Each structure stands twice: as C-alpha cells, then as structure tokens.
Amino acid sequence: MAAHIIPHFQNDAGHDVIEIGVTEFMCVGANPPFDHPHVYLDMGDEGEKVCGYCSTLYRYNPALKAEQSLPAGCLYIERAA
C-alpha cells in the first residue's frame, strides 16, 4: 500500500480545532465507516480552514511535521481490507 502524498487527517474524537504541519491536506471526517467524502483542503494564506463536511477547524502550525497533529493521533492511516 502506498503512502499518501498529501496527508489525510481524521477527527474521530470530535476536536473543535486540529493543528497540523501542512497547508494542503485531505479531511476524511472520522475513520471508516463513519467517514465523509475525502476532500482536499488548501488553507492558502489564511493559515486555517474549516472542513465543509464535518466543520473541523484545521490550523497550520509550522512547528509540526507533515504527519503530526495537535492533539496527536489525527493522521488518517488507511487500513488493509
């Protein structure tokens, strides 16, 4: 299974805000089977973006690596079928 080129993030815990280390990413909502359509989001110059499906506010944090999030554990990892 290939790694995602663009990081994918999920919000199983229902956080209001998730800080991430990238400005371009995919939001999947929650982990399957509770996910929503996987949507590409680009923060642009604003440094934050709200997902139109799950209303999670993503905020850019330059101190984080591409696969990191605050709170931790929000990186979506695709499970083998």
N, C-alpha and C positions, 0 to 999 in steps of 0.2 A: 504494500500500500504506500503510495507516495505521500509525502508531507504536503500540507497546503502551502502554496507560495504566499498567499495572503492569509494572515492569521484569522482564525474563526473564534469567536467568543460566544459563551452561553451564560445565562443568568438563572440557573436552577434555584438559587437561594432567594431570588426576588430583591436584589440590591437596588436601591434607588440610583446610585452612581457607581460606575466601574471605571477606574483609571487604567489606561493601557499605554504601552510604549510605542504605538504606531498611530498614524493618522488615517490610514486606509486599511479597512478590515471588513470582515463579514460578521453579521449578527445572525445567530440561529435561534434565538429565543431561549428555550430550555433544551435539555438533551432529549433526543427522540424517546418516546413517541410524542412528546409534548412540545416539539419544536414548531417554529413558524417557517414560512419560506425563507431560505437562506439569502439574505440581502447584503449587497455591497454598500458600504457607507464610507464616505470621504468627509473628514472634518474640515478640509480646506484650511483657511487661515484662522478660523474661529477657535480651534483647539478643543471643541466639544461637539457632540452630535447626539440627537435623540433618535432612537430607532422608531420608525413609524408603526411597527407591528406590536412591539412589547413595551414601548415607552421607556426603555432603559436609557439613561443618560451616560454616554461614554465620554470620558475626559482624557485628553492627552497628557501624559506625564513623561517628560524626556529622561527621567532618571530610570525608567523601566526598560527592559529589553523587549523585543517584539513579542515574545511568548509569555510575558509576565503581565499580571494584573493585580490591582489592589481594589478590593480584597483578593487574596490569592485564590487560585482554583477556577478561574472563569474561562481559561483557554478550553475550547472545544476540541476534544480528541475523538476522532471517528473510530468507532468500534467495529471490529470484523464481524461479518454476518454469521 
